[in-house]
């Protein structure tokens, strides 16, 4: 799953300096990249916490569960964002020009 997120992230074009200057809040692609990166980061953090708990290196169960829930919520939010973007695209495609 994380490899898929990284593959998607690497295919998105990075905005040039002129594009960043035109859009002070960042464009859609930039915000999408940030959402992908934060979701990926939450997943990696949760995986690391689980591995540390299993190996007995540190962390306690409630901290691991909190990190897993953060990763789950982040993934659910990203899936809903994707669904809304697909719905918007389909709505645009249905418009008569």
C-alpha positions as CSV (number, residue, x, y, z in Angstrom):
1,X,0.0,0.0,0.0
2,X,2.8,2.4,0.9
3,X,4.6,1.6,-2.3
4,X,1.5,2.5,-4.3
5,X,1.3,5.8,-2.5
6,X,4.9,6.5,-3.2
7,X,4.4,5.6,-6.9
8,X,1.5,8.0,-7.2
9,X,3.4,10.7,-5.4
10,X,6.4,10.4,-7.8
11,X,4.2,10.7,-10.9
12,X,2.6,14.0,-9.9
13,X,4.4,17.0,-11.5
14,X,6.1,19.3,-9.1
15,X,5.1,23.0,-9.6
16,X,7.7,25.4,-10.9
17,X,8.7,28.5,-9.0
18,X,6.5,30.7,-11.2
19,X,3.5,28.4,-10.4
20,X,4.2,28.6,-6.7
21,X,4.3,32.4,-6.9
22,X,1.0,32.5,-8.7
23,X,-0.7,30.4,-6.1
24,X,0.2,31.4,-2.6
25,X,-1.8,28.7,-1.0
26,X,-0.5,26.0,-3.3
27,X,-2.3,24.3,-6.1
28,X,-4.4,21.2,-6.1
29,X,-1.5,19.0,-7.1
30,X,0.6,20.4,-4.2
31,X,-2.1,19.9,-1.7
32,X,-2.7,16.4,-3.0
33,X,1.0,15.6,-2.6
34,X,0.9,16.9,1.0
35,X,-2.1,14.7,1.7
36,X,-0.3,11.7,0.3
37,X,2.9,12.4,2.2
38,X,1.1,12.9,5.5
39,X,-0.9,9.7,5.0
40,X,2.2,7.8,4.1
41,X,4.1,9.3,7.1
42,X,1.3,8.2,9.5
43,X,1.3,4.7,8.0
44,X,5.1,4.4,8.4
45,X,5.0,5.7,12.0
46,X,2.3,3.2,12.9
47,X,4.2,0.3,11.3
48,X,7.4,1.3,13.1
49,X,5.5,1.5,16.5
50,X,4.1,-2.0,15.9
51,X,7.5,-3.4,15.1
52,X,9.0,-1.8,18.2
53,X,6.2,-3.2,20.4
54,X,6.7,-6.7,18.9
55,X,10.4,-6.6,19.4
56,X,10.1,-5.3,22.9
57,X,12.3,-2.3,22.2
58,X,10.0,0.3,23.6
59,X,6.6,1.9,23.5
60,X,3.5,0.8,25.3
61,X,0.3,-0.7,23.9
62,X,-1.9,2.4,24.2
63,X,0.7,4.6,22.3
64,X,0.8,2.0,19.5
65,X,-2.9,1.9,19.3
66,X,-3.2,5.7,19.1
67,X,-0.6,5.7,16.3
68,X,-2.6,2.9,14.5
69,X,-5.8,4.9,14.8
70,X,-4.2,8.1,13.5
71,X,-3.0,6.1,10.5
72,X,-6.4,4.6,10.0
73,X,-8.2,8.0,10.2
74,X,-5.6,9.5,7.8
75,X,-6.1,6.7,5.3
76,X,-9.9,7.0,5.5
77,X,-9.7,10.8,5.0
78,X,-7.5,10.3,2.0
79,X,-9.8,7.7,0.5
80,X,-12.8,10.1,0.9
81,X,-10.8,12.9,-0.7
82,X,-10.1,10.5,-3.6
83,X,-13.7,9.6,-3.9
84,X,-14.8,13.2,-4.0
85,X,-12.2,14.0,-6.6
86,X,-13.4,11.1,-8.8
87,X,-17.0,12.2,-8.3
88,X,-16.2,15.8,-9.3
89,X,-14.3,14.5,-12.4
90,X,-17.3,12.3,-13.4
91,X,-19.6,15.2,-13.0
92,X,-17.5,17.4,-15.2
93,X,-17.4,14.6,-17.8
94,X,-21.2,14.4,-17.8
95,X,-21.5,18.2,-18.6
96,X,-22.7,19.1,-22.1
97,X,-20.5,21.7,-23.7
